[in-house]
Amino acid sequence: MTGIGLYEETNAIDFSDGGRHKIAGSGTMEEYGYVGSVGGLEQKLLGAEAAKVDLFFVPADYDWLGEEGNEAEAARVQKEHGLKLRIIPVETLEEAIAYLKQLD
C-alpha cells in the first residue's frame, strides 16, 4: 500500500476518488516490484471488512505456495466469514496500479 501511495503522490492521482473507494491491502514489496506474502492476513481482512473497505490487495502466490499462501488464505477467510470486500490478488505493484486505473 505504501507503493500505491507513493505512486499517487508522484503522479497527483487519487485512486480512492475522494474517498469513494476504500482501498487496503497487504504484502511485502520485493525486488523488481513483486508483492510477497505476509502473516496475519485473516486479522487484516477482518479489520478491513469492519472498516468497510471495498478493495483489498493480496499477494498472488497460489502458484508458488498453493493452499499455504496468502491468496488461498484470503479466499478461505472470505468464505468462512462472508466478507463483502473484493479481494484482488496481484503479483506486482504494477498490477495493482493497473487495476486501480481501470476503476470508474
Backbone hydrogen bonds, N-H to C=O, Kabsch-Sander energy under -0.5 kcal/mol:
donor,donor_aa,acceptor,acceptor_aa,energy
5,G,1,M,-2.5
6,L,2,T,-2.7
7,Y,3,G,-2.1
8,E,4,I,-2.5
9,E,5,G,-2.4
10,T,6,L,-2.6
11,N,7,Y,-2.1
12,A,8,E,-0.7
12,A,9,E,-0.7
13,I,8,E,-2.0
15,F,13,I,-0.5
17,D,14,D,-1.9
20,R,16,S,-0.9
20,R,17,D,-0.9
21,H,16,S,-2.7
23,I,21,H,-0.7
24,A,55,L,-2.5
26,S,57,F,-2.2
28,T,36,G,-2.1
30,E,28,T,-0.8
30,E,34,Y,-3.6
33,G,30,E,-1.5
34,Y,31,E,-1.2
35,V,91,E,-2.7
36,G,28,T,-2.5
36,G,34,Y,-0.6
44,K,40,G,-1.8
45,L,41,L,-2.8
46,L,42,E,-2.5
47,G,43,Q,-2.3
48,A,44,K,-2.3
49,E,45,L,-2.5
50,A,46,L,-2.2
51,A,47,G,-1.6
52,K,49,E,-1.6
53,V,48,A,-2.6
54,D,22,K,-2.1
55,L,22,K,-2.1
56,F,86,R,-2.8
57,F,24,A,-2.3
58,V,88,I,-1.9
60,A,90,V,-2.4
61,D,59,P,-1.5
64,W,61,D,-0.6
65,L,61,D,-3.3
66,G,62,Y,-2.4
68,E,65,L,-1.9
69,G,66,G,-1.5
72,A,66,G,-0.5
73,E,69,G,-2.0
74,A,70,N,-2.9
75,A,71,E,-1.7
76,R,72,A,-2.3
77,V,73,E,-2.8
78,Q,74,A,-2.5
79,K,75,A,-2.1
80,E,76,R,-3.2
81,H,77,V,-2.3
82,G,78,Q,-0.9
83,L,78,Q,-1.5
86,R,54,D,-3.4
87,I,85,L,-0.5
88,I,56,F,-2.7
88,I,86,R,-0.5
90,V,58,V,-2.6
93,L,33,G,-2.3
96,A,92,T,-1.5
97,I,93,L,-2.4
98,A,94,E,-2.6
99,Y,95,E,-2.2
100,L,96,A,-2.3
101,K,97,I,-2.3
102,Q,98,A,-1.0
102,Q,99,Y,-0.7
103,L,100,L,-1.2
